[in-house]
């Protein structure tokens, strides 16, 4: 019995990664029904952003104070902000639908898939979605003159890490609440939007009051913005890069642990 039990545990561990990929496959098949709006939105948003900020606001802001044209200044920050906001959307209603409305997570749990594999598969799917969207976003803004260094491509993994640092804890929240009520509205209005406006996206953080700067320093978007902007413009000290990566990485790890726990509790009912 001992060797058989060990063999079964070993087989389960070996199937962990393929199990998560099965979840990704399921979500990808479902996404084929609405890929056109997603692609169109992924093209229209950066085009409008480039037009409004590069052609419009870019002529108003004094670039000499920033050291670079305004569009180059905001491009990596908008890349991180767009990734985080998209990830927040993916980690809220779709996750709740999997538990409450569509209940396909319960269907998955009735198969050999474990709650951990289901959670990891959803997180992996969000990561893939955000990476593709970020690459498309950056490519379009590059054509409008928002990027002039090849190292700016590193802003894509920086934006993806930023998005995952927020999406993982939000997934834990979505797997915890029983009814949507106002939880997601509060999250969007009092967490996501303030981060978008006050994390150095459109102007240097030095323009904010002292108390607002302290709040920005605990925001994953500020760390992601600084990281993406630093690699894009080429003025990121190594110590600062390590600090931003450590902050975001810690949020990712804590968020994944919490999300796996909440998935296991919810699917055990």
ABEGO torsion letter per residue (X at the ends): XAAAAAAAAAAAAAAAAAAAAAAAAAAAAAAAAAAAAAAAAAAAAAAAAAAAAAABAAAABBAAAAGBBAAAAAAAAAAAAAAAAAAAAAABAAAAAAAAAAGAAAAAAABABBAAAAAAAAAAAAAAAAAAAAAAAAAAAAAAGABABAAAAAAAAAAAAAAAAAAAAAAAAAAABABAEAAAAAAAAAAAAAAAAAAGAABBAAABBAAAAAAAAABAAAAAAAAAAAAAAGBBBAAAAAAAAAAAAAAAAAAAAAAAAAAAAAAAX
